[in-house]
Structure formats: C-alpha cells, structure tokens
Amino acid sequence: MRKREKCEEILYYICQKQEPGKKMVQKLMYLMERKGFDLGLNYSIHFYGPYSASLDDTLHAWEAQGIINITIDHLTHKITLADRKNCPQALSEEERNVVLEVLRCFEKKSAADLEAYTTLDYVAHTMWKDKGTEDQVIQDVLKIKSRKFSQEELQEKYQEMRQMNYIS
C-alpha cells in the first residue's frame, strides 16, 4: 500500500503545473524509479518506450475511485487530479526532493522527448546492463523506434542522460 501512496503523491506533483497525458506520466514515473524509487511498476519495452501495465491499471483504478479524471483530448488521455488540495504525505523529505529534481529536469519536455530519453535509458540499463556503448544503444533504439527519432537527436539525448547520471 505504501508504494501506491508514493505513486499518488508523485502524481500530485506531476499534475501541479500541467495536465499530463498517460504517456507522460508513464515516462516520469519510470524516471523516478530509475532515481531509486521502488514503486513496483515493472516496466517493459512497448511501442512508446518503457511501459508499466500495473501503472496503467492503477491510473484506471484511481479514476474509478474518483482520485483522478482521465479525459480524451485528441490522441492523448489527459490526467487531472479530482482534489488538488489534498496531497498524500507518503514520501520522505529526501524522496520529495528527488521527485522535484526529476520534475525540474523533465516536466517541460514533450511526451515524445520523454519517450526518446526513457527508451535510451531502458535500452542502456535493461538490455545492455549498462555495458553497451553509446553507438550500440542508439542503434538498438533506432531499430525499436524505426524512423521516429534521428540518430543526431538520440545522440544529444543520450549525452543529456549521461550528464544527469541515468546512463553511465
């Protein structure tokens, strides 16, 4: 139950400055887990990058419970909090600082950019076990994503992920 409450508090912070889509929430939660949170979300690679079926199930459960609203806006499922005033208090001060730092780095990125960042990280960390070269990781992402991202774009994002200590 504690992991669920942590996810709920993280979602509260994500929704403070925007109405994220489900894809964006998936990617931001993935980045939180990569910074050391054990949220039990079990990510696998998917068409849009790392994806957690359990997070998707949780979002729909929260919608059914009236905690969040999910509305379809063109091709995006926008998420809003039903009650913006009451923030769950499940995170420690240190964890809250990590959440706010991850959001500071990524909350203004587009969902497509987050897809590139997290796919690069997933391939480097999960598929290559942090032992692949930049070129190996990028070539694998290009295979997964086909023509969605250019090699130059992925190289730039790979370097950013290295600077932020996601990719070693």
C-alpha positions in Angstrom: 0.0 0.0 0.0 2.9 2.4 0.8 4.1 2.2 -2.9 0.7 3.1 -4.1 0.6 6.1 -1.8 4.0 7.2 -3.0 2.8 6.9 -6.6 -0.2 9.0 -5.7 2.0 11.7 -4.1 4.3 11.7 -7.2 1.3 12.1 -9.5 0.1 15.0 -7.3 3.4 16.8 -8.0 3.4 15.9 -11.7 -0.1 17.4 -12.0 0.6 20.7 -10.2 1.9 22.5 -13.3 0.3 20.7 -16.1 -2.3 18.2 -17.2 -0.1 15.4 -18.3 -1.1 12.6 -20.7 -0.8 9.0 -19.6 2.3 8.6 -21.7 4.0 11.4 -19.9 3.0 10.0 -16.5 4.4 6.6 -17.6 7.7 8.2 -18.5 8.1 10.4 -15.5 7.3 7.5 -13.1 9.9 5.4 -15.0 12.5 8.2 -14.4 11.5 8.3 -10.7 12.1 4.6 -10.4 15.5 5.0 -12.1 16.4 7.5 -9.5 16.0 4.9 -6.8 12.3 4.7 -6.0 11.0 1.2 -5.7 7.4 1.7 -6.8 6.9 -1.8 -8.1 5.8 -0.7 -11.5 7.7 -3.4 -13.5 8.5 -1.7 -16.8 8.9 -3.5 -20.2 9.6 -2.1 -23.6 6.5 -1.0 -25.5 5.6 0.9 -28.7 6.1 4.2 -26.9 9.1 3.2 -24.8 9.1 1.8 -21.2 5.6 1.0 -20.2 4.1 -0.3 -16.9 0.8 -2.2 -17.2 0.5 -2.0 -13.4 0.8 1.8 -13.5 -1.9 1.9 -16.2 -4.1 -0.3 -14.1 -3.5 1.9 -11.1 -4.4 5.1 -13.0 -7.7 3.5 -14.1 -8.4 2.3 -10.6 -7.8 5.9 -9.3 -10.2 7.2 -11.9 -12.9 4.7 -10.8 -12.3 5.8 -7.2 -12.6 9.5 -8.1 -9.0 10.4 -7.3 -8.2 11.5 -10.8 -10.0 12.3 -14.0 -8.9 10.9 -17.4 -10.2 12.8 -20.4 -9.5 12.1 -24.0 -8.0 15.2 -25.7 -7.4 14.3 -29.4 -4.9 11.4 -29.2 -3.9 12.0 -25.5 -5.5 10.8 -22.3 -5.2 13.9 -20.1 -4.9 13.3 -16.3 -6.2 15.8 -13.8 -6.5 15.4 -10.0 -10.0 15.4 -8.7 -8.8 17.1 -5.5 -5.7 19.3 -6.0 -5.8 20.5 -2.3 -5.0 17.3 -0.5 -1.5 15.9 -1.3 -0.8 12.5 0.1 2.1 12.5 2.5 3.9 9.2 1.7 7.3 10.5 0.6 10.2 11.3 2.9 11.8 14.7 2.6 14.7 13.2 0.7 12.3 11.4 -1.7 10.3 14.5 -2.2 13.5 16.4 -3.2 14.3 13.7 -5.7 10.8 13.9 -7.2 11.1 17.7 -7.5 14.5 17.4 -9.1 13.4 14.9 -11.7 10.4 17.1 -12.5 12.6 20.1 -12.7 14.7 18.3 -15.4 11.9 16.7 -17.4 8.5 18.3 -16.7 8.7 20.8 -19.6 9.8 18.1 -22.1 7.2 16.8 -24.6 5.9 13.3 -24.3 7.8 12.5 -27.5 11.1 13.7 -25.9 10.4 11.7 -22.8 9.8 8.7 -25.0 13.3 9.1 -26.5 15.0 9.8 -23.2 13.4 6.8 -21.4 13.9 4.4 -24.3 17.6 5.3 -24.5 17.8 4.7 -20.7 15.8 1.5 -20.9 18.0 0.0 -23.6 21.2 1.1 -21.9 20.2 0.0 -18.4 18.0 -3.1 -19.0 19.0 -4.5 -22.4 22.7 -3.7 -22.2 23.0 -3.9 -18.4 24.9 -0.5 -18.5 27.7 -2.1 -20.6 26.8 -1.0 -24.1 28.5 1.7 -26.0 26.7 4.9 -27.0 26.6 3.7 -30.6 25.2 0.2 -29.6 22.5 1.7 -27.5 21.5 4.3 -30.2 21.5 1.6 -32.9 19.1 -0.5 -30.8 16.8 2.4 -30.1 16.8 3.2 -33.9 15.7 -0.4 -34.5 13.0 -0.2 -31.9 11.7 3.2 -32.9 12.3 2.9 -36.7 12.2 6.4 -38.1 10.6 8.2 -35.1 13.9 9.8 -34.0 17.1 10.8 -35.8 20.5 9.5 -34.8 21.6 13.1 -34.1 18.6 13.6 -31.8 19.2 10.4 -29.9 22.9 11.2 -29.6 22.0 14.6 -28.0 19.5 13.0 -25.6 21.9 10.2 -24.8 24.5 12.7 -23.7 21.9 14.6 -21.6 21.0 11.3 -19.8 24.7 10.7 -19.1 25.1 14.2 -17.7 22.1 13.5 -15.4 23.7 10.2 -14.3 20.9 7.9 -15.7 23.3 6.3 -18.2 26.8 5.5 -17.2 
